[in-house]
Amino acid sequence: MFFVTETEAAASRRTFEKEEGELSAMIEVRRLFPGIAANEKARECARSIAGGPKLPPPHPILANRTPIMHHIFAALLLLLGGCESTSFNLPGAPDDPALYATIYPFFIETCAVSGMKKKHGFGFEYQGGSGGHAVVYLNGVCRDTKSSHPAVQMCDEAGPSAESGVGLSANGHFSNAAWVATPGRDFFFDGDLRQDESVNSTSYARTQARAKQLGILNGIRFHEAVFDDLPTGMTRYDFMYEASIATDYGISLGRGRYCARLPVSQAQMRRVVAYLNAQNFQYRDGQRMSSMTVVGNNCSHFTHNVLASAGLWEEWPTDRFFLVSALSFPVPKNEFVNQIRRSNDLPLDNPLLLFRDEAARQALLHDDWLPIGPGAIAIAEPIREANDLYDTDVNLIFYDIPILGSFPSYFNRITADRRYSDLAENLRHFAAVYDRLSAERRPLEWWLNRAGLPSGDGPSFVAFYKRYYSHVDRMNDRVKLSLLTLQQTAGVPAAMPASFAAPLPSFRQAWKLGNSALESEH
């Protein structure tokens, strides 16, 4: 890991783009960074720096900051986690969104998507940095087509399919909205590309035409500064869709991605819808302008807080004092790791620790739900490899403390263990955990004697304890129903305990009963 100043990056870009090409840029990188000894490594770094973000001039809002503040901001933007391309692969069975949706009709899928490198000669040559972008897909949520401004609503159908959903992207280009919505999982991620079709001028144009037909950017205004890059002869309307492709729709045309799925209830998804509409409504009349910054309010703040509205964790504050934000701000790949760890590795066997986690305590007491549970899996999808328009050696980096940072080790653990990315393995893991918790159930008095709780928290823990074991019993039944569904539809061995042999209702019937019970309580 090393820092690249804007001066050094500009020298490398100038050599790469305007002088003698990749070979000369490689030599320039080795001159600037003598520690890079191998030519191939220097060549990779030259490509990464040339495709990385150029420092913009200070935004008018930032113009009153001192020079040292701007330099700190620059260092944060240009911190590189190495120059290797990212390989978007995970162990386990291939992802099957349709099968997943039969088990979990309502789910949130947040994605850390890679940087993007548009090739020369194909329209607006957008270059996205190695920090990447963050987007979210909501299954069971649809666009509100009656609204002239981006808004969402619960889908009408009782049992959402894998295509009954909407993809959301928060983009700093927008001045009168925080996010835009793209209907359908396939189009959101893959545009109008057919299976195994390459990204070429025809499929690219077809994807843009479809996006315009869907009206993805209807009612959206861009900041005037964005049009400084408007190519000669291109209309503003066309430029908006050109600047949004592979970022706000058709993601895999130009980017790879790591995604984390989180099953939720219908009631939780309704809260997500309310949160999203409130976020956009504040900008609708144009009196207040949407503005995003790298450390104060970025795309990962958006996806993090969508999950917070569902109860996964606490909300991440936005627009704090610059130095406070700079010390702690979310970035896409870090957030991917954080979500998978929280939804899979919270101490499920310790109700006392869960009680002390504010978000987990509120989720269980109010929603009979915990942030950790079956079905929360990781997904990886590479950029479309057959690609005439985008370089495919894309990168997605961590923002972490060099050498001492923990995110790479957590990430390696996720990519090495199938239970994080294979649905059947994930369900078997939680079935075993719930069986063990039921068999080793400890009485309330045992926990109270060890809790060390403030006197006022005793009654709350008693209520939490009762909800906790009720939740364990209910989830124990549900995860086994899920395994039976996999066995019946995909031929996956369920590995069911002999004790669970009673006739069962269909999974969709059980899901509806569970949601009805939750909604009747609140």
N, C-alpha and C positions, 0 to 999 in steps of 0.2 A: 504494500500500500504506500502511495506517495502523493504529495500535493503537486498540482500543476497550476502555476500562476497564469493569469490571463495573457501576460506577455509571452510566456513560453508556449501556451496553447496557440496564440496567434501566429508565432513563428512556425510552429508545426503545421498549422492549417495553411498558411501562405505557401509553404514549400509543397505541401500535398496538393493543393488545389490550383495554384497559379504558376508554379515553377516547373519542377521536373518530376512530379508525381510521387508514387509510393516509395520508390527506392530512395530518393533524396530525402523524403520525410523520415524514413527509417534512420538514415544517417544523422539527421537533425535530432531525432529523439535520443540516439546513443550519445550525441555530443552534449545534450542538455542533461542526460541522466546516465552517467558513466557506469552506474551499478547494473544497468541492463546490458548483459554481455552477449546474449544470443540474438542473432539477426531476426529470427522468426518472432521472438518475443517483442523486439523493438518494432517490427512490422505491425504486429497486433495492436501495440500501444499507439502507433501512428494513426492507424485506422480509427481507434477509439477516440483519440483526441480530436481528430479531424471531424468526426461525426458527433462530438460532444457539444454541450451548450456553450454558446458565446455569451459572455457577460453583457447584459443589456446596459444602456446608460441608466443612471438612477431614475426611478419612477418619480414623477412630481411629488407623490406622497412621501418618498424617501429623501427628497432633495435636501431637507434640513438636517440630515444625519451627518455626524462628523466623518471625516475621511476614514478614520480607523474602524468605525462601524461598518462602512461600506466594504473595507478589506476583509473584515470578519465574515460578512455576508458572502463575499466572493469565495473565500476559502471553503465555506460550507457547500457552496454550489459545485465547486470543482474538486472535491475530495473523491478520488477514484479508488475503488476496491479491487485493483488489478485490471488487466486488459483482456483476460480470456473471455471468449464468447460463452454465454450461459446455455447450458443444455437443459431443455425443458422436458424432463423425463422423471417419472416416479414408478416404483415397483407396483405390481398388482395387476389385476384384470383390467382390460380397457374400460374406459368410462362409458356408462350407458345411462344418459340423462332420462330417457323414457322410463326405464326400469326404476331408477331412483325416485322419480316422481310418483310412481304407483305406491311406493312405500312412504314417501315424505312429500305430500302434495304441496306443502308450503315450506319453502326454504330460501335462505339468503346465500348468495354465492358472491363473495368479494374476491377480486382478482388484482394481483400485482402484475402489471404488464411491462414488458421490456422497453428499453429505448427503441428508437426507430431511425432508420437511415434510408431516406429516399434517394434513389439513383438519379444521376444527372439526366436531364432531357425529358422528364415526365411531369410536366406541370409545376406546381408549387413544390419546391424542394425542401420539405420540412425535415428538420433533424431533431429528434427527441433524445435527450441525454440519458446516461446510463442509470440515473435514479428511477426512470420509468414513469409510469402513470398508474392510477388506481381506478377501477370501475366496479360496479356492483350489478348483479342480476337478481331479480326478485320473482320467484315462481309463485303464481297465484295472484299477481298484481298486473293490471292492464293500464294503458294510457286512457285518460279521460278525453275521448275524442270530441266531446261537446265544448271543451274549454279552448279558448283562443290562445292560452298561455300554457306552457308545460305543466301538467297535473296528472296524477295517477289515482286509481281507484281499485278496489277489489274486483277481480274478475267475476262475471255473473255465474259461471258454471260452478256446480257443487264440488266437482272433483277435478282440479286443475291438471292438465297434462304438462309434458316437458316444454311445450311451446306456448303455454298459457302464462306468459310472463313478460317482463319488461326489463331492458338493460338501461342503466343510468350512468351518466358520465358528468362529472363536474369539471369545467374547463375555464381557465382564466380569460379566454376570449369573450365570454358572455358578459354583457353589461347589465341585462335586465332579468337574469335568472341565475340560480346557483347550479342547475343541472338541466340536462335534456334527456328525453326518454325515447328509446328505440324498441318497438314491439317485436317480440319473438326472440328466443334464445339463439336460434340459428343465424338470423340476420345480424343480430347484435355482435356476435363473435366472428362469423364467417362471411358476412356480406351476402352477395348473391352468387357466390362461388358454388359450383356443384362439387360433389365428392371427387377428390383427386384432380380437380381442375386447377390449372396454374393461374397465378396472378399475372395477367397480361393486360394490354391496353383495352381489350374487349371486355374481359370480366371486371376490370376496374371501372370502366365507363358504365357498365350495366349495374354495378353496385351503387354508383352515385345516382344513376337515374331512378333506381328503386328507392333510395333514401329520399329523393325529392318527391317521388310519388307518395311516399308515406308521410311527408311533411314533418320530418324529424326536427327541422329547425324553424318551423312555423312559429311566428310570434317572438323569435329570438333576435336580439340586436347584439352586434359585436362592438367592443371598444374601438373607437376610431383609430387608435394606434396600430391595431392589428392589420388594417388595410394599407399600412406603409409597405407591406410586402406584396401587394396586389400586382400580379404579373400584367404586363401590357396586353391589352385586348381582352382581358377576362372581366366579366361583370362581377359586381360585389356578391350577388346571389350565388353564382357559380363558385366564387372564391370561398364562400362560407362552407359549402359542402366539400370543396377541395381541401380546406384546412382542417376539416373535422374527420375525414375518412381515416380509418385505422387508429383513431383516438376516441371518438364518440360513437362510432358504428364501424362494423367490418374490422374488428380489432385484429384478427389473425392475418389480415392481408399484409400488415407491416410489423407485427409484434408477436412475441411469444408471451406465455402467461403462466403463472402459478395461481391457482384459485383455492379458496377454502369455503366449503359448504357448511351451513348451519341449519338444521331442521328447526322450525318454529311452529307454533300453533296459529290458527286463524286469528285469534284475538291479538297475539303479538304482532302479526303482520298488519293488522288494522292500525296499530299504534305506529308502525313504521310509515304507513301511508299518510297518516295525520302529520307526522313529523316532516316528511318530505314536502307535502303541500304547503305547510307553514314556512319552510325554508324558501320556497320559490315565491310565495305570495308577497313577501316583504319587498320584492323587487318589481312586481308586476306593473305598477303604475309609473315606473321610471323615476319616482321621487328619490328613491335610494338606489345607489349603483352597486352591483356586485363586484367585489374585488378580491382576488386571490393572491397570496404571497407564499413564498417557499416555506418559511418557517412559521408564519402566523396563521395561515388559513389555506391549506393546500388540498389536493384531491384525496389524500389519506386522512386528513381531518374529516372530510365528508364521509368516506366509507366507514371510518371508526365510529362516527356518531350515528350513522344508520344502524349499526350493530348495537350501539348503546340504547337506542330507542326501543330495541327488541329485548333489552335486558342482559346482554352478554357481559358488559362491563360499564364502567363509569364513562360519562361524556368527557371528551377531550376539549378543554377550553380553546377558543379561537381568538385571534386579534389581541393577544396579550402584549405587554411591553416587549420590545424586540429582543433584548438580551435574555429575558425569561423564556421566550419562545425558542430562541436559538439553542438554549441548553437542553430543551426537550421538545421535539416535534416528531410527528409520525411520518414515516416514509414507506412506500409500498411493500418492499420485500420484508422489512422488519415486521410490518403489520401482518403479513401472511404467517410468519412464524408465531407471532403473538396469538393470533386467533386459533391456529391449530393447537398450540400448547394449552391455551385456556379451555378449549372445548374438548380436549382429550386427557389432559394431565393435571387438572385440579385434584386435590386430595379427596376424592369421592368417598373414601373409606373413613373420613374423619369429619363428622358433622360439626364438631366444635370449630375446626378451622374454616369450614364453609360458612358457619354462622358469623365468624369474624370478618368475612369478606362481604362488604356492604352490598355490592351488586348481586352476589349469589344469595344473600339473605333475603333481599327484597324480591328477587325472582321467585324463590321458593314460597315465601309467605303470600305473595300476591298473585302469582301465576302457576303455582304448583309445578315449577320448571327449574332446572338448574342449567348453568352455562355448559356443563360437561355432560356428555351423553352420547349414545350411539348415533351413527349417521353423519357425524361431523368429520368429513374426510377432505383430503387434499387432492386436487386435480392439477395436471400439468398438460399444456398444449403448446407445441412449438409453432413458430411462424410458418406460414405456408412455404414449403421449401422450394417448389417450382415457382420461381418468382422473377419476373422481368423488371419489376418496378422498385423493389426494396432489397437492400442487402440483407442477407439472412444470418450474418454473424452478429446477432444482436446481443446485448448485455443487460443485466439487471443486477445492481450492486446493493450491498448492505451499507448503511451508515452506522459505523460502529467504532469503538476504540481500537486502534491498531494493536495487534498481538493479543491484548487482554480482552478484547470483545468476545461476547458469548454467542452472538447470533449465528455465525457460521457453524459452530458446533451443534447448536439446536437444530439448525437446518439439515445438517448431515444426518442427525438422528432421525428426522422426519423422512428423509429420502431413503434411509436404509431399512426402515421397519414398515412392513406391509400393512400393519394395522392402521396406519395413518392414511393410507391411500387406496386400499382395497376394501370395498364395502363389506364383503363377506367376512374378511378377517376382522374388520372393525366391529361388526356385530357379534362375532364369536367372542372377541375380547370382552365386550361389555356384558354379554350373557354370563361369562364366567365370573366377572366382577360382581354382578348382582346376585348370583347364586352364593358366592362367598359371603357377601354382606348379609344376606338373609340367614345363612347358617351360623354366622358369628355375631348375631345381633346382641348388643350389650344393653342392659337396662338403663333407663334414664338416670337413676341414682349414680351409676358408675361414672357417667359423663359429668354430672353435677359435682361430684367429689373431686374431679380433676380440672374443672373448667376455670376456676379463678376469675369468674365473671363479676363485674360490678353488681351490687345488690339489685339495682334497677333492671338488669338484663336477664335476671332469672326467669321471669314469666315468658319473656320473648323466646328464650332458648327452649323452654318447655314446648311452646307452640311449634317452634322450628323442628325440634326433635320428632314430634308426631308427624309433621308434614314430610320430614326427611324419609322416614321408614315407609310411609304411605307412597311416597314417590318411588322409592326403591322397588317396592312390590309391583307398582303399576308398570314401571319401566322394565322390570324383569319379564312380565308377561308380554309387553309390547315388543321387546327385542326378539323374543322367540317367535312371535308372529311375523316379524320382519324376516327372520331366517327361513321360516316356512314359505313365505312369499318368494324369496330367492330360490328356494328349492323347487317350487312349483313352476316358476316362470323361466328360470335360467339354468336349472339342473345343478345348482350349487349344493354340495353336501351341507346339510344344516347342522350336523353334529349336535342334535338335540338331546338333553338329558332324558332318561327313561321316565322320570317323574312327571314330565310334561307331555302326556300322551292323550289328554282329554280332547274331545272335539272342540274346534275353535271357530269363531266367526271369521268372515273374510277380514283382511287387514283394513280395507276401506271402511267396513262397518265399525271395526274397533276404533279407527281414527275418528270417525264422526261421533261415536259415543263419547270418546275422551274429550273432544273439543266441546261437545254439548255440556258435559259435566263441568268443565272449567268455566264456560260462559255463564252457567246457572249460578255459580258461586260468587261472581263479581258483578 
